[in-house]
Amino acid sequence: MASHGDATKRLVSRFQSLTDALDSIIMKDRKPETIGIRDDLLKPENILMLLLVADVLVPINRFSMFLQNKNLIYGDIRRKFNQLLEKIEQLQTDDGTF
């Protein structure tokens, strides 16, 4: 099963194909549900959140995989966690927002 990070990255990489496919379906059937999905997907705030989540989940997933390692060295946890925080802080703007 894919992680949320992997799924989000795939969605971002296939975003144009997905919207094109939805447009094709809408041209054929005009179902309100399909139109609603496309409209929700194209809302600027949803696009921004999708991109943000894709960026933030990459370092979080790496840290999670580190914690799941069967040969985990507990002394490395603080260092890896600090690296995670640094990467997330790099994504923030000067005013504290993403």
Residue frames relative to the residue before (quaternion, step in Angstrom):
aa qw qx qy qz dx dy dz
M 1.0000 0.0000 0.0000 0.0000 0.00 0.00 0.00
A 0.4321 -0.7161 0.4924 0.2409 3.57 -0.90 0.95
S 0.4866 -0.6469 0.4968 0.3130 3.54 -1.18 0.56
H 0.6672 -0.4738 0.3790 0.4320 3.54 -1.29 0.21
G 0.6322 0.5455 -0.3269 0.4426 3.56 1.03 -0.78
D 0.6598 0.4975 -0.3026 0.4750 3.56 0.95 -0.90
A 0.6597 0.5077 -0.3081 0.4605 3.57 0.94 -0.88
T 0.6566 0.5094 -0.3096 0.4621 3.57 0.97 -0.83
K 0.6457 0.5096 -0.3242 0.4673 3.59 0.96 -0.84
R 0.6473 0.5089 -0.3217 0.4674 3.60 0.99 -0.79
L 0.6410 0.5209 -0.3280 0.4586 3.56 0.97 -0.80
V 0.6492 0.5014 -0.3162 0.4765 3.59 0.96 -0.84
S 0.7014 0.4790 -0.2864 0.4434 3.60 0.84 -0.92
R 0.7578 0.3389 -0.1885 0.5247 3.59 1.16 -0.55
F 0.2665 0.8205 -0.4772 0.1675 3.57 1.30 0.27
Q 0.6880 0.4765 -0.2931 0.4622 3.60 0.80 -0.97
S 0.6438 0.5159 -0.3202 0.4657 3.60 0.97 -0.81
L 0.6456 0.5232 -0.3117 0.4608 3.55 1.01 -0.83
T 0.6837 0.4652 -0.2995 0.4758 3.59 0.85 -0.89
D 0.6181 0.5319 -0.3449 0.4648 3.60 1.06 -0.68
A 0.6564 0.5064 -0.3087 0.4663 3.57 0.97 -0.86
L 0.6452 0.5068 -0.3210 0.4730 3.58 0.96 -0.80
D 0.6334 0.5250 -0.3311 0.4621 3.60 0.99 -0.79
S 0.6465 0.5176 -0.3178 0.4617 3.60 0.99 -0.79
I 0.6480 0.5065 -0.3123 0.4755 3.56 0.98 -0.86
I 0.6517 0.5194 -0.3150 0.4542 3.58 0.95 -0.88
M 0.6347 0.5334 -0.3357 0.4472 3.60 0.97 -0.77
K 0.6910 0.4792 -0.2767 0.4651 3.61 1.10 -0.66
D 0.8592 0.1870 -0.0571 0.4727 3.57 0.72 -1.03
R 0.2487 -0.8167 0.4903 0.1755 3.63 1.22 -0.35
K 0.2737 0.7770 -0.5244 0.2153 3.61 1.08 0.63
P 0.5205 -0.6625 0.4430 0.3065 3.58 -0.88 0.93
E 0.6104 0.5631 -0.3547 0.4295 3.60 1.06 -0.69
T 0.6711 0.4871 -0.2934 0.4757 3.57 0.94 -0.90
I 0.6335 0.5204 -0.3241 0.4720 3.57 0.99 -0.83
G 0.6499 0.5255 -0.3071 0.4551 3.59 0.99 -0.85
I 0.6370 0.5195 -0.3264 0.4667 3.58 0.99 -0.82
R 0.6716 0.4913 -0.2974 0.4681 3.57 0.88 -0.96
D 0.6626 0.5088 -0.3106 0.4535 3.59 0.90 -0.89
D 0.6501 0.5026 -0.3149 0.4750 3.60 0.98 -0.81
L 0.6485 0.5318 -0.3115 0.4467 3.56 0.96 -0.87
L 0.7450 0.4270 -0.2145 0.4654 3.58 1.01 -0.82
K 0.4215 0.6805 -0.4925 0.3417 3.61 1.21 0.09
P 0.5450 -0.6544 0.4097 0.3271 3.61 -0.80 0.97
E 0.6666 0.5031 -0.3218 0.4460 3.60 0.93 -0.81
N 0.6464 0.5001 -0.3246 0.4761 3.61 1.09 -0.61
I 0.6231 0.5201 -0.3397 0.4752 3.58 1.03 -0.71
L 0.6516 0.5123 -0.3093 0.4662 3.57 0.94 -0.90
M 0.6643 0.4980 -0.3070 0.4653 3.59 0.90 -0.88
L 0.6245 0.5428 -0.3328 0.4524 3.57 1.00 -0.81
L 0.6811 0.4783 -0.2871 0.4743 3.58 0.90 -0.90
L 0.6422 0.5215 -0.3155 0.4648 3.56 1.01 -0.81
V 0.6664 0.4974 -0.3025 0.4658 3.56 0.86 -0.95
A 0.6268 0.5341 -0.3400 0.4541 3.59 0.98 -0.80
D 0.6841 0.4808 -0.2885 0.4666 3.60 0.95 -0.85
V 0.7060 0.4730 -0.2735 0.4507 3.58 0.87 -0.91
L 0.6724 0.5267 -0.3145 0.4141 3.59 0.95 -0.78
V 0.5501 0.6194 -0.4115 0.3799 3.61 1.09 -0.50
P 0.7370 0.3798 -0.2750 0.4868 3.66 0.62 -0.91
I 0.6088 0.5455 -0.3621 0.4479 3.61 1.08 -0.60
N 0.6538 0.5032 -0.3164 0.4682 3.59 0.96 -0.81
R 0.6298 0.5267 -0.3397 0.4589 3.59 1.00 -0.76
F 0.6544 0.5016 -0.3090 0.4740 3.57 0.98 -0.86
S 0.6326 0.5345 -0.3213 0.4592 3.57 1.00 -0.82
M 0.6577 0.4963 -0.3096 0.4746 3.58 0.95 -0.85
F 0.6020 0.5515 -0.3443 0.4635 3.57 1.07 -0.74
L 0.6877 0.4877 -0.2827 0.4575 3.60 0.90 -0.94
Q 0.6860 0.4911 -0.2787 0.4588 3.58 1.14 -0.59
N 0.4452 0.7058 -0.4477 0.3213 3.58 1.27 -0.16
K 0.4436 -0.7158 0.4679 0.2682 3.58 -0.74 0.99
N 0.7091 0.3923 -0.2519 0.5290 3.60 1.23 -0.36
L 0.1517 0.8359 -0.5106 0.1322 3.56 1.15 0.68
I 0.2097 -0.7358 0.6332 0.1169 3.52 -1.01 0.93
Y 0.3920 -0.7735 0.4497 0.2141 3.54 -0.32 1.28
G 0.6075 0.5733 -0.3493 0.4247 3.58 1.12 -0.56
D 0.6572 0.5160 -0.3043 0.4574 3.60 1.21 -0.40
I 0.4791 0.7077 -0.4308 0.2899 3.59 1.20 -0.33
R 0.6693 0.4999 -0.3180 0.4483 3.61 0.81 -0.92
R 0.6550 0.5116 -0.3151 0.4583 3.61 0.92 -0.88
K 0.6790 0.4802 -0.2877 0.4749 3.60 0.90 -0.91
F 0.6342 0.5202 -0.3332 0.4649 3.58 1.01 -0.73
N 0.6470 0.5066 -0.3184 0.4727 3.58 0.97 -0.81
Q 0.6161 0.5249 -0.3419 0.4775 3.60 1.06 -0.67
L 0.6233 0.5320 -0.3292 0.4691 3.58 1.03 -0.79
L 0.6661 0.4975 -0.3044 0.4650 3.59 0.86 -0.91
E 0.6351 0.5293 -0.3309 0.4550 3.59 0.97 -0.79
K 0.6660 0.5016 -0.3068 0.4590 3.58 0.92 -0.88
I 0.6575 0.4901 -0.3110 0.4804 3.57 0.98 -0.80
E 0.6437 0.5163 -0.3244 0.4624 3.59 0.98 -0.78
Q 0.6044 0.5589 -0.3513 0.4461 3.61 1.10 -0.62
L 0.6487 0.5190 -0.3120 0.4609 3.58 1.16 -0.55
Q 0.6099 0.5660 -0.3502 0.4301 3.58 1.19 -0.41
T 0.4267 -0.6599 0.5499 0.2831 3.54 -1.22 0.56
D 0.7293 -0.4395 0.3045 0.4268 3.56 -1.28 0.11
D 0.7103 0.4506 -0.2746 0.4658 3.61 1.06 -0.63
G 0.6261 -0.5896 0.3212 0.3965 3.57 1.27 0.25
T 0.6085 0.5240 -0.3739 0.4641 3.58 1.23 0.05
F 0.5164 -0.6228 0.4851 0.3319 3.54 -1.26 0.28
